[in-house]
Amino acid sequence: MLLIRIVLVLGCVLAAAACGDRSTGSAAVTLVFKHAKILGPSDPVPRLLREFEARNPGVRVRSESLPWSSDEQHQFYVVNLEGGNAGVDVLMLDVIWVPEFAQAGWLLDLTPFLEPSELDGHFPAAIEAARAHGRVWALPWFMNVGLLYYRKDLLDKYGLRPPETYAELIAQVRRIKSGERDPRLDGFLWQGKQYEGMVVNVLEGFWANDARVLGPSDTVFPEPERAEEVLAFLRALIEEGISPAWVTAADEELTRRPFQDGRAIFLRSWPYAMDLFGLPDSVVRGKVGIAPLPRHARGTRGVGSSGGAHLGVYRQTRHPEAAVALARFLASEVAERAMVEGAALSPSRMALYHDADLVRGHPSFPAIHTLAMAAQPRPVTPYYLMLSTVLQPELSAALVGIKTPRQAVAGARYQIRHLLQSVR
Amino acid sequence: MTKRQRADRRTGLLFLAPALLTLGAVTLYPAVSVFWLSLQYRIPIFGIARFAGLDHYAFLAADPRFLNAARVTLGFTAASVALELGVGLLAALLLRRQRAGRRAALSLLLLAWALPSVVTAKLFEWLYHPTAGLVNVVLGGHAFNWLGDPRLAVAGVILADVWRTMPFVALLCYARLLTISPELYEAARVDGAGGLAIFRRITFPLLRSVLLIALSFRTLDALRAFDLMFVLTGGGPANTTETLTVYAYRSLFQTLQLGLGSAIGVAVFALVMLVAWVYLGMLHREGTAA
């Protein structure tokens, strides 16, 4: 869900609409690389694959598109990998699926193929998401991090600096709204629809108040009151008009548009939006700043959630050596640089964020680097999707006010415990 | 049976065989295997695969989420089908009376029906947008939070469904209306019947069987409703729009609880079969009465 905002598949039908070429060569080895459609000025993947073929004589790579939404991609993988007839060697994975697929036995353990320091160039949160049981199951490819967009022009006008706490954010919204007297100007936009993106928003709130969903040895909501405070806070944002009521049905795009039309002061979103805010027809062009997410009263610091895509290798591939080589090539600095140049994506390699050539085209890269360094992955566990599915209706119920924060946390806690018991 | 008849019979069966085998392969086999799956604990990511008997069904009988999904499904079906039949019938009657622009009106109706439901859902996502959406503008600039308010979300989904499938009912009724002989109406008018009486005594009785068919199709479709709510609300807020098939989908493909998900699928199947059976009985009676 998160990734598709940047990487979108345009309605391709599974295998039939395979992108890329269909080389009929008599190469000894043919690899299949499944990936989401890469959006941006020019898709660099075909060129990279040709380059890989040139470097590895006898190896051919066919790239095939995945369906358009993250949910459908997951479904596609599950059906085909579980059926044992995957027809794929290298897979592009949403970062939250890596431990799940590893546990299911669908991914090749990459550890023996890697140099000891090979992952060091990637963001720590991306590396953490690639590991399970002390082994590496995937290579980081794209990085995503939750952050706060703010209207630089408005904050400057009132002599304000980006808020460090949510209390400050609220005060700033009140101040600016009463000064602007514009009924069409909203305060703080975020994603509260019942979907994965909302879970990310609420988790970021939990972390900003030092609350966790899973504690050590799988304790569930070790700090329930802190979690309840966050849910009560989010509900209050809506009730007090700091956030419009419709955030409870909003995803990334639904919140990006009004912000881009100059109708909001703050927006929590991902780095992809920055490029769009800079477009010539954008009302807020040159008026947007990036800041870390604020923290709550009892929290140590505000934390953005990491997201993004990894590259995995199918365990039953007939060509493990070649497939791993392809994944390593695509995750190399050369390839990631090419991806940044041709596609609207943030790479997983830290060095690229301070590369003079790239920064010229992406002035916000150094700022995003800082935020991504501090990013935190969602709970890295094979049952993350189960966890999220249980959390979604409970958190949603608290946001729309049909359950109290206490009821929602208690409900989620009960179900997650039940879940953990049933899978042990 | 003569030798000749027996040979004919054999040839007949031979010709039928491919169709029967195909039908068996594409419907019977999957149905049986889903039922078999529903009797097991099967969670591939944890390597869980063991026989469960009727455990999943026992769990569902007390599962608040399942009961909620069943309630949402039935409520959605009742409301959307009733509205679709009512509005569709009205549209057909208006269409019949209309002189000019009938072809344009028919094309517009068809367009709404021909759009893939995911496209319809995306369309309505913007129509319902609380500040920029057309629906709220038409309603006088109210900031109704259509998809984010638990009291409105079901209504929002129903409205989108009615918009999408009402044309199906309208076209069926319209086609039937065209076959009603004008002489019937003339005769009625000569006998002094008013508009309402004509509708009650002539039009409606003649439309009954077609309405019954539309009712069956729409109910069976609505009971399996999935894509509209999946795209529009994701089942939210707070599961107020989560239907049985959305719950089944989440269990099967998102959390990979293949046994539990299959059990929900079987429950939906049983519900649909039950309703289909009732309708078939009604259609049969209608057929013999006519």
Interface residues (C-beta under 8 A of the other chain):
Chain A: D71 H74 Q75 V78 V79 E82 E100 F101 Q103 A104 G105 R184 G192 K193 Q194 Y195 P244 A245 W246 V247 T248 A249 A250 L254 R257 P258 R263 P382 Y383 L385 M386 T389 Q392 P393 E394 S396 A397 L399 V400 I402 K403 V423
Chain B: I43 P44 I45 F46 G47 I48 R65 E125 Y128 H129 P130 T131 A132 A143 N145 W146 L147 G148 D149 P150 A153 T233 G234 G235 G236 P237 A238 N239 E242 R250 F253 Q254 T255 L256 Q257
